[in-house]
């Protein structure tokens, strides 16, 4: 196991670090999904596909 992985695992065992990490990861995941949705809208994807993507984002937010 490399040094960076060991350090990350040590940090991840701290509750406050883990919480902050997960919040930031969730934020970045949602931003990515919204950017993909924006691209789909700009490229005039079918309405059903857009709604499916929105539903997917909603599900992700509710589970986070």
ZIDADA-V67802 format. One record per backbone hydrogen bond with DSSP energy under -1.0 kcal/mol. CO is the residue of the C=O (numbers start at 1). NH is the residue of the N-H. Records with the same first field share a line. If there is no record, write none. Layout:
CO->NH / NH
This chain:
2->6
3->7
4->8
5->9
6->10
7->11
8->12
11->14
14->18
15->19
16->20
17->21
18->22
19->23
20->24
21->25
22->26
23->27
24->28
25->29
26->30
27->31
28->32
29->33
30->34
31->35
32->36
33->37
34->38
35->39
36->40
37->41
38->42
39->43
40->45
41->44
46->50
47->51
48->52
49->53
50->54
51->55
52->56
53->57
54->58
55->59
56->60
57->61
58->62
59->63
60->64
